[in-house]
Amino acid sequence: MNNSRRGLWLYPLFQIPAMFLGAFLVTALLFGLLGLGRPNVAVAITLDLSGSTYSNSPQLFNAPNTVMAQEIAAVQSYLEQNSQMLKIPNRIQIFGFAGEVLPLTSSFKTDKKQLEAELKQVMQNPQLPFQVGEGTNINQAIQKGTAALSSFQDSCRELLLVTDGQADISPLVVVQAATQRVKINAIVVGGDIPALKLAAFSTKGIYLNGKQNNLKELFIDKLFTSFNSNLKWIIFWLAAAWISFMWMLSLPLDRWIFQKLGNLPPNISGQLALGNAFFWSVITPIIVWKLFYFSFSLSC
């Protein structure tokens, strides 16, 4: 690179990266504003229906102000967001578990009214408390959710489990979920289950400690937002813009920094400027890949 008096903007080495920089920034902005690139998502929601969620009395099953009632209200909020916010809604099936796991809706659906009608009908069944039995069989809940999600080859597979109980988690169950690319996402109400936290971590899911009165917020602000995020695409386009910016800086670095301030000869300054651009062209994709691979919320 020589120390010509021509303006830097007249050189192709400045112009071409500048054009790419503008294009990538506009693309990132459009993805952010329009929600482009959101993934297709299938969600199996598994709700704890054990006695501790309704004071262990059949007469209080799904009674107002119980943990169970808050679980149902949180699910309804998720269905509302799903129908209003997404052009391609999540496919959702709802399960209930205690000692046994039962489907509360017949299959995966996107229609809010159908899901709500099926859920309401099943929850009004007076035999449901006896059908799910006693206990908190989280292993079986994860297994049934994983099996239900395994048929979706074209979607992100999210298992959303809510419980207020304590239980051991079989490592085999977690391995099966990870093998099927099912992410275990859990909300534990009023306690902590280290084994479930490890299961969520192992499958790149989200683990949350919740309270009875904030389940709606956790469902919407944390889980729905994470499941349907296109942030990885925004990061991708911003990374491409960063690489373009580094190439656009080659001439300013050469002329203004390395030659003028550093008093380096043109051949050395040019090599350093181009080396900087090559460095960021290699390191940026590596950083982005590691971010996608290790992030719980960005990888599908």
N, C-alpha and C positions, 0 to 999 in steps of 0.2 A: 504494500500500500504506500502510495507516495503522499507527500504533503502538499497537494494541489490546493490552489486558492478557490477552486470551484465549491459552491455550496454543497454540503453533504446530501441534501435532498435531491440533488441531480444525479446521484449515482444509483445504478440498479441494486447494489448491495444494501442500500438504504431504502429505496422505493419498494422493492418486492416484499421484504419482511414487513414493512409498514402496512402494505395492503393486506397481507395475511393477518397481521395483528388486528386491524380494524374488523376484518371479516370474522375472526374467531371471537372477538369481544361482542360483536352484534349477535352472533349465534348463541353465545352463553347467555346474553340478556334475553333473547327470545325463548330459550329453554326455560329460563327462570320465570318469565312472565306468563308464558302459555302452558307451562307444565308438560312440555314435550319430553318424550322419552321415559314417561312413567312406566313401570313394569306391569305386566299382567300378574295378578296376585290371586292365589287361592288361600283361604283362611279357614282353619278348623278351630272353632271356639269351644273349649271344654270348661264347663262350669262346675264347681264343687257344690253338690246338693246334699252333702252329709248333714247329720243332725246338728252339728255345731253352727251351721249357717242359718238355722231357724229355731233354735232352742230345743231341738230334739222332740218336738211335739207335733204329730200329724196335723193337729188343728191349726198350727202356726206355720205350716208349710207355705212358703212364699208370702208370708204376712208382711205388711208394710214395716219399714224401718229395720228389717233384718238384713244380714249380709246377703242372703239370697236375693231379696228384692233389689238391693243395690247392684248385684251382678246383672240381673235382668235389665234394669234401667241402663246400665253401662252398655250392654249389648244393643239395646234399642238406639242409644246415641250413636253407636258405631254404624248401625244400619242406616240411620238418618244421614250421617256424613257420607257414607258410601253411595247413597242414591243421589245426593245433591252435589258433591264435589268432584266426582269422577266421570269422565266420558265413558270409560270402560270400567264399570264397577267391579269390586272384588267378588269372586265367587265364594260363598260362605255356607258352611254347614255348622250347626250348633249341637253340641253333645252335653249331657249331664252325667256326673259320676259321683259315686260314693264307694260302696263295695263293688258295684257293677257299673258299667258304662252303657248308657242308652242314648240313641239319637233323639234329639229334641226337634229336629227338622228332618225331613225325609231324604234330602240330598243337597248337593251344592247348588245354590241359586244366587242370582243377582237381584231378584225382584224383592224389594223391601216389604211390600204388602204380603206377599206369599210367606216370606220368612216369619214375619210378625204373627200372622194368622196361625201358622203351624206351631210356633213357639207358645202362643197363648193357649191353644187347644191342649197341647201336651201338659203344660204347667197346671192346668185346671183339672187334670186327671187325678182323682182321689187315690188311685192305686200307685201313683208314681213314687211316693216316699218308700213304699214297700218293695217296688220293683228295683230301685237303685240300691236298696239294702243299707247296711251299716259299714262304717269304715271310711277310709280315704285312700282309694287305690290309684295313686298317681301313676304307677307303672302302666296299668291297663289303660288309663286315660291317654298317656303318651302313645302307647301301642296302637290304640284305635284311631287316634288322630293321625298318626304316621301312615297307617294303612289306608285311611280315607284320602290322604293327600298324595299318596304315591302314584296315583293314576294321572296326575297332571304333569305332563312333560314340557308344556310350554309356559309354565307359570312359576313365579316365586311361591314357595310352599311355606306357609306360616302357621305354626301351631300356637294358639293363644290359650294358656291355661291359667285359671283363677282358682285359688284355694286359700282356706284359712287353717288348714290342718298341718300335721307333721307326718312325714312318711319317708322311708328309704327309697332311693332311686337306683334301679339296677343299671350297672354300666352297659350291659348288653342292650337295654332299651335305648340308651343314648346313642350307642354305636349304630343301631338300626336306623334311628332318625337321621343321623349324620350321613349314613350311606345313601339314604333316600333323598338327601339334600333338603331335609325338613328342619327349619329353624324352630327351636323350642323357646317360646317367649312366655314368661311367667309373671304373674302378680300374686304376691303372698300378702294376705291381709292380716295385719296385727302380729307379725312374727317374722321368722327367717328360716329358710330351709337351705342350708349350705349345699346339700347334694343337688337340689334343683337349680341353685345358682351355678354350680359347676356344669350341669347339663345345658343350661342356656349359653354359658361361655363356650362350651365345646362345640355347639352347633351354630355359633355366631348369632345367637338370639339376644333378647333383652330381658333382664331380670329386674323387677321392681318390687320394692316394699310399699304396700298401700295401706290405706285406712278405709273403713267402711264408707265414709262420706266423700271419698275422692276418686272412686273407681271410674266415674265418667271422664274425669279429666285425664286420668292415666290412659284410658282406652283411646281417647281422641288426640290429646296433645303429644303423647309419647308413641303409642303403638300404631294408630292409624297413620299418623304423619310419617313415621319411619317406614312402614310397609309400602307406602305409596310415594316415596321420595324419588325424585330424579336428580338428586344432588350429585351422584357420581358422574352424570353427563355434564353438568355445569362445571365440575372440577376438571373433567377431561378437556373441555373447550378452553377453560382458563389456563390449563397447563400448555395447550397448544399455543395460546396467545403469549404465554411467558417465553416459550422457545423462540417465537417470532420476534419478541421484544429483544431477546438477547442477540439475535442476528442483526436487528436494526441498530443495536448499540455498537456494533463492531467498528464502524467508522468513527463515531464520537470517541470511543475508547482509544482507538489508534491515534487520532489527531490531537484530541484535547487532553487526554489523561497521560498516555504513555509517552507521546512525543513532547507535548508542551510542558506538562508538569513533571514528567519523569525523565525528560531529556534523553530518551532512548532513541537509537537510530531507527529509521523507518522499517527496515527489514525485521528487527526484533519486535518493535511495537505491533506490526501487522500480524506476526505470528502469535503474540500474546492475545490480541483482540480476537482473532479467529479461534484460538484455543479456548477462550472463554465461551464462545458460541457453541463450539463442538462439545465442551464439557456439559453445558446445560441441556444440550440436545440429547445427550446420553443419560444424564442423571435424573432429569425430570420424569421420563417414562418409568424409570425404576421406582422413584418415590411414589408416583401415582399408583403403580401396580401394587406396591406394598400396602398403600393406604386402602385400596379396594379389598385386598386379600385379608388383611387383619382387622378391618373395621367391621363391627357388628351390624351397623346400620346401613352401610353402603353396598355390601355385597349381597347378591340374591341367592 
